Amino acid sequence: MGKYQLDNKGQAAVAKYHEKNKPAQFDKKQQLEKIRAEYLKKKQDQTDK
């Protein structure tokens, strides 16, 4: 047993705190769309030359 044991109310508060401060979930679809747009732009610039 640890020195600082939390009751149910304390555990809920800690979980809520961590949920709020968690970084945004990595969105794979959005990342792929961004990479695709950059690729198409680069490809367009190459064909313009």
C-alpha positions as CSV (number, residue, x, y, z in Angstrom):
1,M,0.0,0.0,0.0
2,G,1.2,3.4,-0.9
3,K,1.5,6.3,1.5
4,Y,-1.2,8.3,-0.3
5,Q,-4.3,6.3,-0.9
6,L,-7.2,8.0,-2.7
7,D,-10.8,7.3,-2.1
8,N,-13.3,7.0,-5.0
9,K,-13.9,10.7,-5.0
10,G,-10.2,11.5,-5.2
11,Q,-9.6,8.9,-7.9
12,A,-12.4,10.4,-10.0
13,A,-10.9,13.9,-9.6
14,V,-7.5,12.7,-10.7
15,A,-9.0,10.8,-13.7
16,K,-10.9,13.9,-14.7
17,Y,-7.8,16.1,-14.4
18,H,-5.7,13.7,-16.6
19,E,-8.5,13.4,-19.2
20,K,-8.7,17.2,-19.5
21,N,-4.9,17.6,-19.8
22,K,-4.3,14.7,-22.2
23,P,-2.9,15.8,-25.6
24,A,-5.3,15.7,-28.6
25,Q,-5.8,12.2,-30.0
26,F,-3.6,11.6,-33.1
27,D,-5.9,11.7,-36.2
28,K,-4.4,9.4,-38.8
29,K,-6.9,10.4,-41.5
30,Q,-6.2,14.1,-41.0
31,Q,-2.5,13.4,-41.1
32,L,-2.8,11.4,-44.4
33,E,-4.9,14.2,-45.9
34,K,-2.3,16.8,-45.0
35,I,0.6,14.7,-46.5
36,R,-1.5,14.1,-49.6
37,A,-2.1,17.8,-50.1
38,E,1.6,18.6,-49.7
39,Y,2.5,15.9,-52.2
40,L,0.0,17.1,-54.8
41,K,1.2,20.7,-54.4
42,K,4.8,19.6,-54.8
43,K,3.9,17.5,-57.9
44,Q,2.0,20.4,-59.4
45,D,5.0,22.7,-58.9
46,Q,7.3,20.2,-60.7
47,T,5.0,19.9,-63.7
48,D,4.8,23.7,-63.9
49,K,8.5,24.0,-64.4
